Amino acid sequence: MNGISVRKILAPTDLSEASIYALSYAKAMSDKFDAKLYIYHCITDINSYVGYVPSFPAEQIVNSLREEAIKEIEHIRNRYNIQDAEVVIEVGEAAKSIVEFSKKNGIDIIVMGAHGRSGLERFMFGSVTEKVMRLSEIPVLVVKTPH
């Protein structure tokens, strides 16, 4: 294990309990390795849905979702004392956006929750964590929420 360096940690969150639990692991790792922590949230691009015709500007929806995410992430940062993390919010397809961000920013490890989606939603869209594991060229630590 010589030569392993963890300088940058990416903690994607869909604001679910599972991703917030994984964020606590990412925070502990960042403290242990004195690494920079990124909290990453991806807003699904509603224009990407085939046949979607917005009845009002999609930009308004995205801006509203961004504002809600900023508030929720700020609450999480305060609750778990994660003030030193950089928050990044982007619009796109979650798994691809996470992997692209990790490549562009020299991320060393991605720390994700195991159960952000369940049931029909998981069947329809697949697991973002599973997709990231397939697409990523760097280690992905999957943190399972205790039952």
N, C-alpha and C positions, 0 to 999 in steps of 0.2 A: 504494500500500500504506500510505499515511498513515492513521492512525486505527485501525489494527489493534492490539488490545491482548490479550495472552495473560496472564491473571492466574491462571486455574485450569485445570489439565490433568487429564483423567480417563484412566487407563490400566486398562481392564478386563483381567482375566486369568482364563483357565480353567486356569492352571498348566501349560499346554503350553509346549514350547520356543518356538513362534512368539509366544505372548503375552509370554513372558519377554523375548524379543529386542525386541519392541515396547516393553516397559517400559524397556529401556535407552535407547531413543530419547526416550521421555517424560521420563525423568530428565534427559537432556542438554538437552531443551527447557526443562524447569523451571529448570535451572541458568542457561541462557542468558537467559531472560526473567524470572528471579527470581519464578517463578510457584509457586503451591501445587500440589502433586501429590497426587492421590488414586489409590490402588491399590484397584480394585474387583473383588470376586469374587462371583458369583451362584451360589447353590446351587439346583438345579432342585427345584421343589416337587413331590415325588412324589405328592401328593394330586391333582395336575392330570392325571395319566394316567387316561384314561377306563377305567373298570372295575377300577381298582386297589383292592384291599381289603388293607390292611396286616395282616400276621399278628402284628405287634407295633407299638407306637406309633411313628408317623411322626416324632414329635418326637425320639425317641432317634436315629433315623437322621440327621436334620438336625443334631442336636447333635454327633454323631460326625463328620459331614462338616465342620461348622464348625471343630471342634477340629483336624482334619487340615489344613484350609485355613490356619488361623492359624499352625500350625507351619511349613508349607511357605512361606507368605508371609514369615514371620520369617526363614527360611533365605535366601530370595531377597533380602530387604532387607539382610541382613548380607553376603551374597556380592557384591552390587552397590553397597554403601554408600549405601543409600536410606533412611536413618534418619528423614529429615524428612518423609516422605510420610505421609498419613493413610490408614489401612487401613479399608475398609468391606466388610462381608460381609452380603449380604442373601439372602433366599429368594424365588424367583419364576421367571419366564420371562426368560432372560438378556437378549435384545435389548430387550424392553420395559422391563425393570428398569434397564438401562443408560441408556436415553433418558430415562426418568422421573427418575432420579437426576441426570442432567446438567441437566435443566430446573429441578428443585427447588433445585439448588446453584449455579446460575449458571456452569456450566462453559463455557469458551471453545472448547475443542477436545478431541476424543476421539482417543486414539492406540491403535490395535489391531493385532494380528497378523493375517496373512492366512491361515494354515493351521492353525488349532486342531483342526479336525476333518477327516477325510478318508474316502474310500471310502463304504461303506454308511451310516455314521453321518451323513455330510454329505448324502447322498441322502435319508435318512429325516427328518432334522431341519432341513436347510438350513444355510446359513452364518450364524452369529450376526453376523459382520462385515457381510455383505450386508444383513441385516435392519436393523442399526443404521444403515447408510448410507441405507437407504430411509426410516426413521422419524425420523432426527435432523434438527433444524433448524439445527444448528451444524456446522462442519467436522469431518470424520472423516479422520484421517491413517491410511492402511493401510500397515503396514510389512511387506514381504515378507521372509521368512527366506532368507538366501543358501543356495545349494545347495552 
